[in-house]
Amino acid sequence: MTSQKQSQITDEILQGNLIKLMFKLSIPSILGVLMFSLNSFIDALFAGRFISETALAGISLTGPFTNIVGGFGALIGIGSASVLSRAIGAGDVKTQSKIFGNLIIMSIVISFLITIIGYGFSQELITFIGGRGEVALEGTKYFKTYILGTIIFIVGEACSKIIIAEGKTRITTISICVFVTVNVFLNYIFISVYNWGTPGLALATTIAMVVFSIINFGYFILGKSVIPVNLKKITLAINILPPILSVGISSLFFPVIMLIQNFVVFNSISDYGTKNDIAFFGATVKVISLASIPVMGLAEAFGPIIGINYGAKKQKRIKKAHLTFVTCGFLLLLLIWLPLQLSPRTFLGIILSDINFTDNDIFNFRILSINTLMLPLGIFSFVLFRSIGKGKTLLVCILLRIIGLKIPMVLLFSKIYEVKGIYYGLFIAEFISTLIVLILTYLEFNNLTKLKFEQ
């Protein structure tokens, strides 16, 4: 029955109406990303409203490091998903059978190393990113509790990416909804009832992720996956490590490079601004991330469509899918972006209720929020490169975007305009990098045409 259902999903991806397919796969994905992002938003809400502004600033500083934990999960999951979706499209059962063993072994080894390093050097890491005084203390307390759940985070994240690669976006949405529900309930218990502070927030997230991981892991153990699973025969398939790592490494590099970017940004804010400026920047990023949810959900659904069609050598369908998703993503974002511009204080005030926002604050928010309109042009090209196995191209885009553009621009403009210059720099860098990605996408489509894929 499982193979028949997978065959039906695969046929839809290869031959079905793209707009109908987009909505079928994207609606669960958007809901899943919404719930996951809402969870981060709710954590910030509990920190800012029920603990203190200092707690919110401290948790904001841990973001780059918790993203790195997720990055390792993405390295394993997205790299494996890319290989799997192409194998499904090509009908390569042998490669499909090797995916799960690699996922488990890689997760265990990587999690062990991250936990030791993260817990042992938590205070130093928070100080490195720009934490000072009480803000650094709150960030350290949160991160020390969070990092103990590394194995749970990585396995859960990696398994969810494999499920998405099979086109089963609804399964991951269910597990995410359960995760958020448990986390919100535990946040209330640990913060409002027991007053456990930032460690309570981290503990609630970790326990909720245990439930999330059990659901995703159970999908494979119960035989629902196209991948055959035998826990007694878990082995590491060396031959598929290169394609997994070549694609997955970009998913790891992104949060690592974002760590460097945030080091520059937060330290620049610390140099030219105040604790309130750190909290405001954190709140701005939270609101913009929430606004970007529709595109992130569409991108989750876009991956298996491109990967499976690439494996089946459907070059024209790949181009058509890209245009369809970019257009839909832009229109959805425009509908969300307009209210943010009309009433920014309302949205920012949900997180930072006790702050009177200045005109400069609102101007900075609007500058950074313009970047959301450019997101579809970049994110779908990134997913395209990843899904067809062009990990090097994706890595070049990420390095150029952050190391080559964002960091130099932030340093340059902050010296001229101080805190406001940080927002200028991020906007200009995003605009230039989007133009470069569009050129690389055009060249990649030309390369696909030259391969003379079967239509």
MOWO-V894064 format. One record per backbone hydrogen bond with DSSP energy under -0.5 kcal/mol. NH is the residue of the N-H (numbers start at 0). CO is the residue of the C=O. If there is no record, write none. Layout:
nh;co
NH;CO
NH;CO
This chain:
nh;co
4;0
5;1
6;2
7;3
8;4
9;5
10;6
11;7
12;8
13;9
14;10
15;10
15;11
20;16
21;17
22;18
23;19
24;20
25;21
26;22
27;23
28;24
29;25
30;26
31;27
32;28
33;29
34;30
35;31
36;32
37;33
38;34
39;35
40;36
41;37
42;38
43;39
44;40
45;41
46;42
47;43
48;44
49;45
50;45
50;46
51;46
55;51
56;52
57;53
58;54
59;55
60;56
61;57
61;58
62;58
62;59
64;61
65;61
66;62
67;63
68;64
69;65
70;66
71;67
72;68
73;69
74;70
75;71
76;72
77;73
78;73
78;74
79;75
80;76
81;77
82;78
83;79
84;80
85;81
86;82
87;83
88;84
89;85
90;86
90;87
91;86
92;90
95;91
96;92
97;94
98;94
98;95
101;97
102;98
103;99
104;100
105;101
106;102
107;103
108;104
109;105
110;106
111;107
112;108
113;109
114;110
115;111
116;112
117;113
118;114
119;115
120;116
121;118
124;120
125;121
126;122
127;123
128;124
129;126
130;125
134;131
135;131
136;132
137;133
138;134
139;135
140;136
141;137
142;138
143;139
144;140
145;141
146;142
147;143
147;144
148;145
149;146
152;148
153;149
154;150
155;151
156;152
157;153
158;154
159;155
160;156
161;157
162;158
163;159
164;160
165;161
165;162
166;163
167;162
168;166
170;167
171;167
172;168
173;169
174;170
175;171
176;172
177;173
178;174
179;175
180;176
181;177
182;178
183;179
184;180
185;181
186;182
187;183
188;184
189;185
190;186
191;186
191;187
192;187
192;188
193;188
194;190
195;189
198;195
199;195
199;196
200;196
201;197
202;198
203;199
204;200
205;201
206;202
207;203
208;204
209;205
210;206
211;207
212;208
213;209
214;210
215;211
216;212
217;213
218;214
219;215
219;216
220;216
221;217
222;219
223;218
224;218
232;229
233;230
234;232
236;234
237;235
239;236
240;237
241;237
243;239
244;240
245;241
246;242
247;243
248;244
249;246
250;246
250;247
251;247
252;248
253;249
254;250
255;251
256;252
257;253
258;254
259;255
260;256
261;257
262;258
263;259
264;260
265;261
266;262
267;263
268;264
269;265
270;266
271;267
272;268
277;273
278;274
279;275
280;276
281;277
282;278
283;279
284;280
285;281
286;282
287;283
288;284
289;285
290;286
291;287
292;289
295;291
296;292
297;293
298;294
299;295
300;296
301;297
302;298
303;299
304;300
305;301
306;302
307;303
308;304
309;305
310;306
311;307
312;309
313;308
314;312
317;313
318;314
319;315
320;316
321;317
322;318
323;319
324;320
325;321
326;322
327;323
328;324
329;325
330;326
331;327
332;328
333;329
334;330
335;331
336;332
337;333
338;334
339;335
340;336
341;337
342;338
346;342
347;343
348;344
349;345
349;346
350;346
350;347
351;347
352;350
354;351
356;354
361;357
362;358
363;359
364;360
365;361
366;362
367;363
368;364
369;365
369;366
370;367
371;368
372;369
373;369
373;370
374;370
374;371
376;373
377;373
377;374
378;374
379;375
381;377
382;378
383;379
384;380
385;381
386;382
387;383
388;385
389;384
390;388
393;389
394;390
395;391
396;392
397;393
398;394
399;395
400;396
401;397
402;398
403;398
404;399
405;400
406;401
408;404
409;405
410;406
411;407
412;408
413;409
414;410
415;411
416;412
417;413
419;416
420;417
421;417
421;418
422;418
423;419
424;420
425;421
426;422
427;423
428;424
429;425
430;426
431;427
432;428
433;429
434;430
435;431
436;432
437;433
438;434
439;435
440;436
441;437
442;438
443;439
444;440
445;441
446;442
447;443
448;444
449;445
450;446
451;448
452;447
